[in-house]
Amino acid sequence: MKQELFDLSGKVAIVTGGNGGIGLGMARGLAASGAVIAIVGRNEAKSADAVADLAKGGHKAIAIAADVTDQAAVTAMAERVRRELGRIDILVNNAGINIRKPPHVVSLAEWDSVITTNLTSAFLCSQTVHPAMKAAGGGKIINIGSMMSIFGASFAPAYAASKGGIVQFTRSCAVAWAADNIQVNAVLPGWIDTELTQRAREQVDGLHGKVLARTPAARWGEPSDFAGIAAFLASPASDFVTGTAIPVDGGFSVMG
Ligand code: NDP
């Protein structure tokens, strides 16, 4: 296979929630293939650290402080990327939160907060970058789902609804924007060792052991496990791949 298939030189990628965990793992993969990265998150110190980390590897990146649930902030973020980096080729909708409560306990405000952060933000960011990608003759959007895009979880009704929604949103954008040469795909992580799941391990009894027993690869995933799938879905190698939801889960979703 020719190396150019995965070449992202000259491309600009926005990674929401790119200041840590899976988002930073993906940002590293995109940067290693040659893309310039805009790290988007609310925590400015964490984003500055992520930019410094990428710079240490010789990669160009900028940090943008923005809440992806706020339409005006998303518009300003995209304008800044175009102004400072000149174009938008790749969008990774990765920002996400979870509130772990069963459906009979979760409040409307908690429900709204999870749906808005995990699902509505992907709509806002995708709609905002669409004109730039269309004008450039194409683009790549990568949405982050979850095993809860497929399975239910008693302790995560809003999260599961948001991640199921991400898959259907992905399919709809893939169909709508195929004519604009924009490929839209979802990645469904298994259980990955990040800040999000460090909290889950504190809140859900026995989670660590259950994940190990249920994952054929017999380990938790690492953020670095997402570098390759990000580079693939952002590069010419995936130009005929659209509307898919690809598990990156050590076999979790196929375990009988
Ligand atoms: P982290 O908590 O490490 O990362 C979440 C990121 O989202 C942070 O960078 C955070 O940045 C950002 N974020 C949250 N809310 C907002 C907001 N309103 N505006 C902008 N940025 C926001 O978790 P993970 O890396 O684990 O999660 C990344 C994605 O992967 C999420 O969508 C999650 O649901 C998904 N996922 C994770 C799994 C896992 O096992 N870890 C499994 C399946 C899916 P900041 O706080 O600076 O805003």
Boltz pocket constraint, residues with backbone or C-beta under 6 A from the ligand:
constraints:
  - pocket:
      binder: B
      contacts: [[A, 16], [A, 17], [A, 18], [A, 19], [A, 20], [A, 21], [A, 22], [A, 23], [A, 40], [A, 41], [A, 42], [A, 43], [A, 44], [A, 46], [A, 66], [A, 67], [A, 68], [A, 69], [A, 93], [A, 94], [A, 95], [A, 96], [A, 97], [A, 117], [A, 118], [A, 144], [A, 145], [A, 146], [A, 147], [A, 188], [A, 189], [A, 190], [A, 191], [A, 192], [A, 193], [A, 194], [A, 195], [A, 196], [A, 197]]
      max_distance: 6.0
